[in-house]
Amino acid sequence: MTLNKKTATIVLAASGLLAVQAPAFAGGLERGGYNIDLLFDPSSVAAEAATTFVAPQRELKNVRDIDTTSGAFPANGTGPSPITGTPGGGGNLNGRNSFADDGESYWTSRLGVKAGYENADCMFDYSQPWGAHLKPGANWAGANQNIETKVNSRNYALTCSYRFDVGPGQLRVIGGGFYQEVYGFKERLAQDFTGVPGNTLTGVGRLDLEGDGWGWRAGVAYEIPEYALRASLVYNSEVKLDDITGTLNLRQVNGLTLPVYGSQSMPDSLELKVQSGIAPDWLAFGSVKWTDWSQLQRVTFECATPGVLLCGPGRVATSLDLGYRDGWTISGGIGHKFNDQWSGAVSLTWDRGTADGYGAQTDTWTIGTGVSYAPTKNVEFRLAGVLGILTGGSSGSKTIDGTLIRDISYDFDTDLVAAVSTSVKVKF
């Protein structure tokens, strides 16, 4: 079975319809992930812009405050509070709601420009690979674990490749680098002042953070355009955020604002993608990706003002307790060219949740479908939608990096997630 070049190009475009969707439901802090598909566009020059809207639903129930002692920003009830010097979990919140909505909708975008000359291609892209937004609010039994957490990222990458003939196709060697910024905040109830006469403080503490670092990627790909065949294997390195800086705002607890610092690496990943024509105007595609989320366990922060209360080297002012396990994402689907303007694709994706007894990121199953419309040979529009389920489970106490985290426990049933993505590509 052989496809002419025009058919192969259009059918290959169909396989890209769902590529931007899978990361939106992956575990850990993954949102847009890394995407270098534009590098393979056969045009001399191509530019693409894509945006995705994701609406997850995650309802927590049977929420119970485990650590009901008092104290501001302790090491999760396992050590002395840097504010009071005594253990404590912020107070007994079991009188508040035992349920919460832990899913917030979000947008993620990507921009890319690719240029090629003879056998060399280079692509510059901007993306938002990592992110999270959880906002259960203050009126639930887990408010001393989280009121609102929000993480955003910016990634600027340059990726190049060189092709040379090998057998019936071409082997492509891929390499590049990227600069990444990660920033965000977390608010939680550090001390419950409910019922304290004359009190005007909310007891809410806020942690603001930002960090940046560099990473690199390397990979290979083999292509036989006549058969719409492409197989690629790409490794993305970790990004070391060695100098995360921020503030621990406790003005609503004891009037203090403390500078803090820490370090953490964002995960490396390895992804295999395969696609091939299976009949005239038909294409099958699939991918397997591993992401090293298990390196995000307990991210600790020290106070940068020695001599203030219990601040100083080795003293944990607060922490982000994640306890992730490695992520695996497997996807497969079929694309079809209806005519010279229209193509479509459907896919099924499974993502192994990164939660390992702590947190609500369990396995996800999604079905995606999309269409591609090319009114001319230079312009292509894509529209894709995804519907899936977030499997149920429970969260409770867990030992992370040798520290027992015992803040809250809860259950959750199977929930729904939906997304829609649009993109436009211009090529010459």
N, C-alpha and C positions, 0 to 999 in steps of 0.2 A: 504494500500500500504506500503510495507516494502522494504528497500534497504539493500543489504548486506554491510558489513563494507567497503570493497574495493570500491564499487560503491559510497557509501556515501562520502568517503574521496575525490575521484576524482571530483565528482560533486561539493562538497564544495569548492574545489580549483578553479573551474570555477567562482564561485561567487566573488572571490577575484580579478579577473582580472581587474575589473573596479573600485575597491575601491580606488586605488591610483589616479584616474583621477578626481573625483568630486572636491576635494579641490583645484585643480589647477585652477578652474574657479570660485571659491567662491569669495564673496565680501571682502571688507576690505583689510587687508594685508595678507590674507590667501593664502598659496601656497601648501605645502605638508600636512599641517594640522597634526592631531594626528592619528596614526594608530597602533592598538594593535592586529590586526588579527593574527599575528604570534603566539601569546600566546595560541591560540586555536588549533594549530597543534597537532595532536595526537601522533607524534613521540616523542621519549625520548629526542632527540637533533635535533634542526633545525636551520639553518642559512639562511638568505635571504638578497639579495642586489637588489635594484630597483632604476631606474633613469627615469625621465620623462622630455621630451622636449615639451614646450608649445609655440605656435606662435599666439598670439592675434593680431588682426587688429583693430585699433580704430582711425578713421579719424575725426578730429575736423574741423568745418567749421563755417563761419560767426563769427569769433573771433573778439571781440571788447574790447579794453582797456578801462575800465570804469574810473579808477582813473588815470588821466593824469597829476597830479601834480608832482613836483619834491621833492626828499628827499630820503635818504638811509635807508632801512630797517625800515619803520614805522610799526606801528601796523595795517597794511593793510589800511592805509589811514585814520584811525579813531583816531589816537593819535599822540603824538610827536615822531619824529624820534630820536633814541638814538644817532644818528650821527650828525644830523644838528639841532635838537631841534625843528624842524617845521614839520607839516604834509607833507606827500608826497608819491607818488606811483612810483617813479622812472622815470617819464617822460612820454610823450605822444608817444605811440608805434603804433598808428593806421595807420601809414604809412608803417608798415611792413606787412608780409603776414597775411591774414585773415584765414589761414588754417594751420593745423599741423598734423603730424603723432604722435599719443600719445601711440602707442603700441610697446613694445620691447619684443622680444623672450627671453626665459630664461630656465634654467635647474633646477630641484630639485631632490635630492637624499635621499635615506633612506637605513640604514643598521641595521640589527637586528639579535640577537642570542637568542634562547630559549632553556631551559633545563627543563625537568620534572622528578619527582620521585614520584611514587605512585600517590597520588591525588593532589600533589603540582606542580605548574609550575611557572617559573620566566623567564622574558625576559628583556634583555638590548638592547636598540636601540638608534641610532643616526638619527636625522631627521632635516629638514629645514622647520619648520612649517609656518614661516611668511616671507614675502618678497614683494618687488615692484620694478619696474624699468620703469620710464617714462622719455623719452628723446625727447621732441619736438624741442630742439635746441634753438638758440638765435634769429633766423630770423623770428619771428612771433609776433603777436600783444600781446601775453600773456607772453612774456619773463620775465616781471617783476613779474610774478606769478610762473613760473617754466621754467628753461632751462634743468635741469636734476635732477631727484630724484631717489635714489637707496637705498633700505633697504634689509638687509640680516639677517639671524638668524641661530643659532645653538642650538640644543636641545639634551640633554643627559638624558635618562630616564631609570628607573628600575621599572618594573611592575610585580607583582606576583598575583597568584590566588590559591584558594584551593577549591576542588570539594568534594561534598558529595551527597549520594543518596537521592533523593526526588521523590517519586512516580515512574513513569516509566523511569525517566531520572536522570540527575545530576544538582544540583544547584552549581554555581560557584560564589564565592565572590572574588572581584577584588580590588586591591589597589596598589598604587605606588607613586613615586615622580619623579620630573625632575628639572634639572638645565638648564636655558635658557640664551642665549646671543643674544642681538639685536643690530645691528650697521648699520650705513649708512651715507648718506650725501644728501644735497640739494643745488643746485646752481640756482640762479636767478639774474636778472638784478636789482641791487640795485639803480643805478643811470645811466641814459642815458647821456653819454658825447658826443653823436654825434653832430658834428658841433662846438664843443668847440675848439677854436684856440690853437694849441700847446699841446693839450691833448694826453697823451700816455697811459692812463688807460682804461681798458675795462668796468669798472663800475660793474663787476660781483662780487657778494658776495657768499660765500660758508659756509654752516653750516655742520660740522662734528659731529656725535654723537655716543655714545656707552653706553650700560647699560646692567645689568644682574639681575637675580632674580630666585627664586625658586617657584615651583608649586607642586600640588599633584592631584591624580586622585582616584576615587572610583567608583565601579559599581558592578552589578550583571549580571549573565547570566544563562540561563537554556538551557540544551542540551538533545536531544534524538537522539543519533547517528544512530539508526536503521532507522530513518525517515529523516536523514540529517537535523534535526531541530535544530535551535539555535536562541535564542532571547537574546539580550544583551542591557543593558542600562548603559552608562558610562558618568560620569561627570568629566570634566577637570577644575581645578581651574584657576583663573586668576594668572598672574605672575606680581608681583609688581616690577617695575623698579624704585625704590625709589631714586636712585642716578645716573641719566643720566648725563654724563659729555661730554664736547666737546669744540669746538672752532668755533667762528664766524670770518671767515677770510674776512677782508675788505681791504686787501692790494691793490686791484685794484679799491677801492673806495676812501679811505682816508689814506691808509698806515697802518691801525691798524689790529691787530689780538687779539681778545678778548676771554678769557675763559668764557664759559657759563655752566649753569646747569639747570636741570628740573627733573620732575618725571611723570610717566605714567604707567598704568597697561595694560598688554596685556590681551585679553578677556578670560573669562571662557566660557565653552560650555557644552552642553548636547546632547548626540546622542543615538538614538534608532535604532538598527539594527535587522532585522528579516529575516530568510531564512528557507525554508523547501522544502523537496522533494514533488513533486506533481504527479509524475508518475515514473516508473522505468527509471533511467538515466536522469531525468529532475528535475530541481530545480528552485524555484522562490525566489527572494530576494529583499529587499527594506530597505530604511533607511530614517530617519528624523533627522535633526540636527539643533539646535539653537545655535547661537554664539552671545555673548554680545558685538557686535561692537559699540553699541551706547555709550559706555563709552569713546570712542575715539572721542573727539569733537575738542577742540582747545588746543593743547599741547604747552604751553608757556615756554620760556627759559629766564632766567635772566642773566645779566652779572655778573661774579664772581670777578670783580675788582672794588669795591666801590671807588668813587672819580674820575673815568675816565669818562668823558663826562656825560651822564645821567645814568651810571651804578649804581646799588645798589638794595637793597631789595625792591621788589614790582615793579621794573622797568622792563617791558618786552622788551628784546633786539630784539627778533624775535619769531615767532611761526610757528607751522605746523598746518594748518587749514584743518580739515578733515570732521567734521560734519556728521559722519556716523550714520546710523540707524542699528538696530539689523539685523543679517543675518539669513536666513532660507534656508536650502538645503534639497530637497526631491528627492530621487532616487529610481528607481525600475527596475527590469530586470529578465531575464530568463537564466539559464545555462543548458548545455546539454553535456553528456558524449557520445562521438562517439564510442570510443573503449577504451582499457586499456591504451593507450598512449595519446589520443587526447580528449580534452574537449574545449568547447567554451561558450561564453556568449555575450548577448547584453543588453544594459541598456538605460534608458532615465532619464535625470537629469534636474531638475529646481532649479535655485538658485535665490533667491530674492536679487536684487542689494542693496548695502548699501548706494548708493547715494540718498540723499533726497533733490533734487533741487540744489545741489552743488557737482560737480564732474561728472565723466562719468561712474561710476559703476552701470549700470542698470541691469535689469533681464537678466539671461543667460539660454538658453536651449541647451542641448547637447545630442547627441546620441553616444554611445560608443559600440565598439565591440572588442573582443579579443579571443585569442586561448591559450591553455595550452598544452605543450608537455612534457610527462614524459617518456624518453627513458628507464629508470630503476626505481625501486621503491625508489631509493635514490636521484634522481635528477629530477627537474622540471623547465622548461623554460616557460616564459610567454611573449607574445607580444600583446599589445593593442593599439587601435587608437580611437580618439575622434574627432568629428566634431560638431561644434555648432554655434549659433548666439548670438551676443551681441546686445540686443535691443537698439533702438535709444532713443533720448531725448535731453535735453538741460540743461545748467548750468548757474547760474547767482548769483546775490547778495543773501546773506543769513546771518541771525543773528545766531551766534554760541557762546554759553556760554555768552550771553549778549552783544557780540561785533558784529557790522555789518561788514561783510566781503564783500567788494565791489571792487574786483580787476579786473576780466575779466568776460565776458559772451561768450558763444558759443553754437552751436548746433552740433548734430552728428546723423547720420543715423544708421540703423542696419548694423552691421559688422560681420565678420566671425572670428572664433577661431578654431584652430586645435592643436592636441597634439598626441604624440606617446610615449608609455611607454614600457620598457623592464625590466624583472627581472629574477633572477635565485634563486632557493631554493635547498639547500642540507639538507637532513634529514637522521637520523639513528634510 
